[in-house]
Each structure stands twice: as C-alpha cells, then as structure tokens.
Amino acid sequence: MRTKKKISVTIDEETLSAIEKASKAFNMAKSQVAQEAFRWWLKKKTEESMARGYIEMAKEDRELAELTFEAQKEVLS
C-alpha cells in the first residue's frame, strides 16, 4: 500500500504559476501535477544515464572485439 508523504519545496513564481495553470487546465491537484513532473524528470534522467552507459559499453565492446580480432589474426598467421 502506498502512503503519501508531505514535502516542502521552494520554487520561483513563474514555475508556480505554470503549475497552477496546468492544475486548472487538466483538473488536477497541484501536488498531482508536481508528482507527475517529478516522475517524468526521474524517468528521463534514468533513461539518459542508461543511454550513456550503453554507449560506453558499446565502445568497450568494440575495443575488445578489435583486440580479439587482432589476436586471432596473429594466431592464424
């Protein structure tokens, strides 16, 4: 069972105004708008981090493949 916790955040007036407008436009509580924004941000950052990791892994895999290929060529020569 999920329980909700109350937090306090400090944001600028422009952001608060945008949250209030979104809250009215989508008929959502401001806390729900903020919660969805936090979830979206966390998901985006996780995906970006994973993408960087995959790119690094691909570089390492390529380097290992090239090294292995060169070693195989030497063995077969």
C-alpha positions in Angstrom: 0.0 0.0 0.0 1.4 3.4 -1.0 1.4 6.1 1.5 1.8 9.7 0.7 4.4 12.0 2.4 4.3 15.7 2.6 7.3 17.7 1.5 8.1 21.3 1.1 9.8 22.7 -1.9 10.9 26.3 -2.9 10.2 27.3 -6.5 10.1 30.5 -8.4 6.9 32.4 -9.1 7.0 31.5 -12.8 7.1 27.8 -12.1 4.3 28.1 -9.5 2.2 30.0 -12.0 2.8 27.3 -14.6 1.8 24.6 -12.1 -1.3 26.4 -11.1 -2.3 26.8 -14.8 -1.7 23.2 -15.5 -3.6 22.2 -12.4 -6.6 24.1 -13.7 -6.3 23.1 -17.3 -6.0 19.4 -16.5 -8.3 19.4 -13.5 -5.6 18.1 -11.2 -4.4 19.0 -7.8 -1.1 21.0 -7.8 0.5 18.2 -5.8 -0.5 15.7 -8.5 1.0 17.9 -11.2 4.2 18.2 -9.2 4.3 14.4 -8.6 3.9 13.7 -12.3 6.6 16.2 -13.1 9.0 14.6 -10.6 8.2 11.1 -12.0 8.8 12.3 -15.6 12.1 14.0 -14.6 13.3 10.9 -12.8 12.4 8.7 -15.7 14.1 11.0 -18.2 17.3 11.2 -16.1 17.3 7.4 -15.7 16.9 6.9 -19.4 19.7 9.4 -20.2 22.0 7.7 -17.7 21.2 4.3 -19.2 21.8 5.6 -22.7 25.3 6.9 -21.7 26.0 3.5 -20.1 25.0 1.7 -23.2 27.2 4.0 -25.4 30.2 3.4 -23.1 29.6 -0.4 -23.1 29.4 -0.3 -26.9 32.8 1.5 -27.0 34.3 -1.1 -24.7 32.8 -4.0 -26.6 34.1 -2.6 -29.9 37.6 -2.2 -28.4 37.5 -5.7 -27.0 36.3 -7.1 -30.4 39.1 -5.3 -32.2 41.7 -6.6 -29.7 40.4 -10.1 -30.0 40.3 -9.9 -33.8 43.9 -8.8 -33.9 44.9 -11.6 -31.5 43.1 -14.2 -33.7 44.8 -12.9 -36.8 48.2 -13.3 -35.1 47.3 -16.9 -34.0 46.1 -17.8 -37.5 49.2 -16.3 -39.3 
